[in-house]
Amino acid sequence: MKESVLDVLMYLFETYMEEEDQPEPDRDILRSELASAGFSGGQIDRALDWLDGLARSEERNETRAPAARSIRVFNRHEISRLDSSCRGYVMYLEQIGILSAAQRELVIDRLMALDNDEIDVEQIKWVVLMVLFSQPGQEAAYARMEDLVFEEDTGLVH
């Protein structure tokens, strides 16, 4: 099975998102549960590092959040990993109010931290869900994003 870090993250997210009142599981317990689910040790470690990066990024972004009306210019590395439809989708989410400018930056940071050479819109949707879920007070944005993740083809052009 060729799984990616995102596959591990999605498994964790789907498994633990319903357990909001439960304490955060121990890292060793998570490792053993993920290994029994069939994920490799390397992918498990990278996924746990990705989650640690999410927590660190949230702390840093509070102090250097971009202005609400800032213009985002993607660098070469981001352009090589995010095609125009992906970049457009991230900007669309900001324009419709699901992401703030700071959350947009956090999403881009976490997308760049994935081990995938190319990223698609479906992967972006899941990363956005994880970012919103990890932030308190984002229930409305999370619910709107969840609708976008689970809806069928709407025919919208971004």
C-alpha positions in Angstrom: 0.0 0.0 0.0 1.5 3.4 -1.1 0.0 5.8 1.4 0.9 9.4 1.9 1.2 11.6 4.9 -2.2 13.0 4.0 -3.7 9.5 4.0 -2.5 9.1 7.6 -3.7 12.5 8.6 -7.1 11.9 7.1 -7.4 8.6 8.9 -6.5 10.3 12.2 -8.9 13.2 11.5 -11.8 10.9 10.6 -11.1 8.6 13.6 -10.6 11.3 16.3 -12.7 14.3 15.1 -15.8 13.0 16.8 -14.0 12.7 20.2 -13.8 16.4 21.0 -14.2 15.9 24.8 -11.6 13.2 25.0 -8.0 14.1 25.9 -5.4 14.1 23.2 -4.2 10.5 22.7 -0.6 9.7 23.6 1.9 9.7 20.7 2.9 6.1 21.3 -0.7 5.0 21.4 -1.3 6.8 18.1 1.7 5.2 16.6 0.6 1.7 17.5 -3.0 2.3 16.4 -1.8 3.7 13.0 0.6 0.8 12.6 -2.2 -1.7 13.2 -4.3 0.2 10.6 -1.6 -0.6 8.1 0.4 2.6 7.9 4.2 2.4 7.7 6.4 3.8 10.5 7.9 6.5 8.3 4.6 7.8 7.1 3.3 7.8 10.7 6.3 9.8 11.9 5.9 12.3 9.1 2.2 12.7 9.8 2.8 13.3 13.5 5.5 15.8 12.6 3.0 17.5 10.3 0.6 17.9 13.2 3.4 19.3 15.4 4.1 21.8 12.6 0.4 22.8 12.5 0.5 23.6 16.2 3.8 25.5 15.9 2.5 27.4 12.8 -0.7 28.5 14.6 1.4 30.0 17.4 3.7 31.9 15.0 0.9 33.1 12.7 -0.8 35.0 15.5 2.1 37.4 15.7 2.7 37.9 12.0 -0.7 37.6 10.4 -1.1 39.4 7.1 -3.5 42.3 6.8 -7.0 41.3 5.8 -6.8 43.0 2.4 -3.2 41.8 1.5 -2.4 40.4 -1.9 -0.8 37.0 -1.9 2.0 36.4 -4.3 3.1 32.7 -4.6 6.8 31.9 -4.7 8.4 29.5 -7.2 8.3 26.6 -4.8 4.6 27.0 -4.1 3.8 27.4 -7.8 5.7 24.2 -8.6 3.6 22.3 -6.1 0.2 24.1 -6.4 -1.1 24.5 -9.9 -3.3 27.4 -10.9 -6.5 25.6 -9.9 -5.1 24.9 -6.4 -3.9 28.5 -6.0 -7.3 29.7 -7.2 -9.2 27.5 -4.9 -7.2 28.7 -1.8 -7.9 32.3 -2.8 -11.6 31.4 -3.5 -11.9 30.1 0.1 -10.5 33.3 1.4 -12.8 35.4 -0.8 -16.0 33.6 0.4 -14.9 34.0 4.0 -14.0 30.5 4.9 -10.4 31.4 5.4 -8.9 34.5 6.9 -5.6 35.8 5.5 -3.7 34.2 8.4 -5.5 30.9 7.9 -4.7 31.1 4.2 -1.0 31.3 5.1 -1.3 28.4 7.5 -3.0 26.3 4.9 -0.3 27.0 2.3 2.4 26.2 4.9 0.8 22.9 5.8 0.3 22.1 2.1 4.0 22.7 1.4 4.8 20.4 4.4 3.0 17.4 2.7 5.2 14.8 1.0 3.2 15.0 -2.3 5.0 16.4 -5.3 1.7 17.7 -6.7 -1.3 18.7 -4.7 -4.9 18.7 -5.9 -8.0 20.6 -4.8 -9.4 17.5 -2.9 -6.2 17.5 -0.8 -6.5 21.2 -0.2 -10.1 20.7 1.1 -8.9 18.1 3.7 -6.0 20.3 4.8 -8.4 23.3 5.2 -10.7 21.1 7.3 -7.9 20.1 9.6 -6.6 23.6 10.0 -10.1 24.9 10.8 -10.8 22.0 13.2 -7.6 22.8 15.1 -8.6 26.4 15.7 -11.2 27.4 18.4 -14.1 29.5 17.3 -14.1 28.3 13.7 -17.2 26.1 13.8 -19.1 28.1 11.2 -16.2 28.2 8.7 -15.6 24.5 9.4 -19.2 23.6 8.7 -19.1 25.5 5.4 -15.9 23.8 4.4 -17.3 20.4 5.4 -20.2 21.1 3.0 -17.7 21.8 0.2 -15.7 18.6 1.0 -18.7 16.3 1.0 -20.9 17.9 -1.7 -21.1 16.4 -5.1 -20.1 18.3 -8.2 -21.8 21.6 -8.1 -20.7 22.9 -11.5 -19.1 26.0 -9.9 -16.2 27.4 -11.8 -13.5 29.0 -9.6 
